[in-house]
Amino acid sequence: MAPPLSRRHLLQAAALAAVAPAISYTTSGKAVAATAAAPAAWSVQPFSLDEVALKAGVFADKRQLMLDHARGYDVNRLVQVFRANAGLSTGGAVAPGGWEGLDGEANGNLRGHYTGHFLTMLSQAYASTGEQVFADKIATIVGALTDARAALRTDPKMLAVTGRWGGALENVRGSYQYVDLPAAVLGGASAITLSVWVKPTHDANWQRVFDFGNNTTRYLYLTTRNASGVPRFAITTSGAGGEQGLNGTAALPLNQWSHLAVTISGSTGTLYVNGTAVARNTAMTLNPAALGTLTNNWLGRSNYSGDPVYAGGFDEFNVWSRALTQAEITSLQSNEAKLSTAGLGNLASYYFQATSGGTFSDASGRGLTATLRRTWGGPSHPGFLAAYPETQFIALESMTASDYTKVWAPYYTAHKILRGLLDAYTATGDARALDLASGMGDWMYSRLSVLPETTLQRMWGLFSSGEFGGIVEAIVDLHSVTGKAEHLQLAKLFDLDSLIDACAANTDTLNGLHANQHIPIFTGLLRLYDATGETRYLTAAKNFWGMVVPNRMYGIGGTSTGEFWKASGLIAGTISDTNAETCCAYNLLKLSRTLFFHEQTPKYMDYYERALYNQVLGSKQDKADAEKPLVTYFIGLTPGHVRDYTPKQGTTCCEGTGMESATKYQDSVYFKAADGSALYVNLYSPSQLTWAEKGVTVTQATDYPREQGSTLTFGGSSAAFALKLRVPSWATAGFQVTVNGGAVSGTPVAGSYFTVSRTWKAGDVVRVTVPFRLRVEKALDDPSLQTLFYGPINLVARNSATSYLQFGLYANAALSGDLLPTLTPVSGKPLHYTLNGTEFAPFMEGTEAATHAYFRRVEPKVVFGNLDSGVANPAKSDGTTLLDEIWAGAPFASKSALVAKVTSTVNAWVSAGLLTQADGQKVINTAGQATYVS
């Protein structure tokens, strides 16, 4: 439910405003967008998503696919793992699987993270569109998480289901619940019958129906499935090797009630399934009396800690101090025990429908009350919220080496949930979401604040297990809302001093580190700087960014190979089919924009354009799917790579961040100066800005990047401010600006912002022309390995070959230095070209075509204007060719200027002995005879 109007003062988290709007309310009580205050340290501020509307174009098309996915997905599936962990009914919902399910990688140790991502996506979708369907789904998730936390705060309670004879107890898979029986339950009997109705819901081996023992030495148990998948009873006083057992002959059916009974009398033990004796052992020497008094007497739990907890239903558990006859066992198949010829068990008898709480009375008359418990006890704090027990958090505190099969980034998952809740609160005003988020902060503080500093440093330095994602950023945002001092203190407890100190000193220690584990740390440090003023945080973040961009960056804006960084400057040497983890681009974009809030250095927005228009757009497949978001995990840069939009087992981190990216494409199109004196246009993207404080609208009409420019039309009130138009670093010539048809004086400089200051009024029209040129970017460690760009767009060759393709580009280069004339446009396909029979297409197109992001540059002959001189293109020892040196002088004002450059270069190469006089003259003559595109 939306909170009352009086809660508006809580909405002061600056970064929340950067992601989604704060809340105000109409007289009808419907939540509407309002802008929250930004940190004082930000000299530039973002607009909220509801203030920037996407118009038709490539971004709107991609977003529509994700919005359709969000509309159609049943969010009850997402909260299934939370409900199960709390012992609540899952309503028949099936968890998404993959990383978000118990059968996924590392036993589902990351489950819950995807729900957080999805909550953020829904929040951004609601902020952007206002569609009620997204608010309704948010409310469903928040409600389920509220119920789950409430259940975790108390002792477990019986989950009643329809049983064989009425009500029954269900252990939901993932609840880690079992029934604890008193020590006297077996009564020291030498003869015994144990009878139970079970309805298993999962086929894992070694789930215990019951296990009575002290440890893994003395016990007796009954499992629904042994290693062969059939029921097994065993008793031992000397561990597994001494077990005396009874094995069934067929697997029990799932989701169906079956009756199991075991009798022991003298040396004979018998196992019954549904009234039929399926196994008999006449050489048994052990019985319950031989075990003595046992401390662990459990239904649904094993004395072996690695065995799974039983998942399924229990109905009627009875224990007799004698071996029932076949006739009595048969009677139990069609009668409740009390109505059967066997009667109730005289040692213990439990009817699970007899309670709605967590205790079960004993109908045998012995008063042996049983209790429903969790294997892990319960949360250490009432604020705990997760889709799995607190055990991963506890185990991390004593770990000295990473093992994600035991502990997989629990604070990373906590971050996703916390972030999603904060975004949900900001988008819809649901006070429950804030209460859950604040509780999580309280719980984490209670855990971490008591740990020694050395323990914290060790934890955060562990690969994978100690990964905590962007939790620092989220906690600082939480503190901005709650004002709790403990929350800010909590954020500082995640300081990884070795990393912060190295980066603050501009010492590059990134080689060998997991990329995405560390990138979001620095966005968090920037938010800590905002909250504390500690300059080492800001310095570390700025220096870190420079260590990655461009020194560990591929052309598309991505970074990492196999999720890790290599040495600085190593690009060609790291190309593989596991490059550019998509999460890395997401987090580098977030870091870049946050750095820009502090210092308006154009390189941050140049990077933003590169990564957004290439890797991020290209990571989303251009296809609709109800089940999956269709987003890449890795983007391989090897020749002939085909993108995988359904990576790993599904519900991965990259699919999560991919959902988020696709619902906030407009978050950095425009920024405003903190004092309202300027409007920054960072990206040329079809959109409409509503700048409420100024009463101004700005509508940007463009088909960029298919169009080389954009038109901005002002509406609303008159207002004086500086319009700052980004001049991309690649826009080295021809960038022009007109206002109402008149040219604006001044010289735009590539890699800067061009400023137009005036009082803007409704009807003013600004036209920005941004001429594209075809250019190459060379791998830092191998200049012959290159990638092709046309303006902001990376062009990739579509070819199934698995070795690097070879291309030359100088053959018809223009006097401007533009290489585009060497390529041939493809009719009807904007931004598609061919060269030597191979098609080049924008990386941003989400296809399954085999692509070559990099190619081998080969210029064997000296050619000008498609006129071949017949002279081989000589090269220096460093690989620089004659043509490289000539065209490095572009642009040329005229043909004569080019010929002059050719002449001077040839003369220098002849003098250096790199070219013969005769060949040199041929080159000069060819340059003079050729015809050029201007």
Secondary structure, 3 states (H helix, E strand, C coil): CCCCHHHHHHCCCHHHHHHCCEEEECCCCCEEEECCCCCCCCCEEECCHHHEEECCCHHHHHHHHHHHHHHHCCCCCCCHHHHHHCCCCCCCCCCCCHHHCCCCHHHHCCCCHHHHHHHHHHHHHHHHHCCHHHHHHHHHHHHHHHHHHHHHCCCCCCCEEECCCCEEEEECCCCCEEEECCHHHHCCCCCEEEEEEEEECCCCCCCEEEEEECCCCCEEEEECCCCCCCCEEEEECCCHHHCEEEECCCCCCCCCCEEEEEEEECCEEEEEECCEEEEEECCCCCCHHHHCCCCEEEECCCCCCCCCCCCEEEEEEEEECCCCCHHHHHHHHHCCHHHCCCCCCCCEEECHHHCCCCEECECCCCCCCEEEEECCCCCCCCCCCCCCCCHHHHHHCCCCCCCCCCCCCHHHHHHHHHHHHHHHHHHHCCHHHHHHHHHHHHHHHHHHCCCCHHHHHHHHCCCCCCCCCCHHHHHHHHHHHHCCHHHHHHHHCCCCHHHHHHHHCCCCCCCCCEHHHHHHHHHHHHHHHHHHCCHHHHHHHHHHHHHHCCCCECCCCCECECCECCCCCCCHHHCCCCECCHHHHHHHHHHHHHHHHHCCCHHHHHHHHHHHHHHHHHCECCCCCCCCCCECCCCCCCCCECCCCCCCCCCCHHHHHHHHHCCCCCCCCEEEECCCCEEEECCCCCEEEEECCCCEEEEEECCCCCCCEEEEEEEECCEEEEEEEEECCCCCCCCEEEECCEECCCCCCCCEEEEEEEEECCCCEEEEECCCCEEEEEECCEEEEEEEEECCEEEEEECCCCCCCEECCCCCCCCCCCCHHHCEECCCCCCCEEECCEEEEECCCCCCCCEECCEEECCCEEEECCEEEEEECCECCCCCEHHHHHHCCCCCCCHHHHHHHHHHHHHHHHHCCCCCHHHHHHHHHHHHHCCCCC
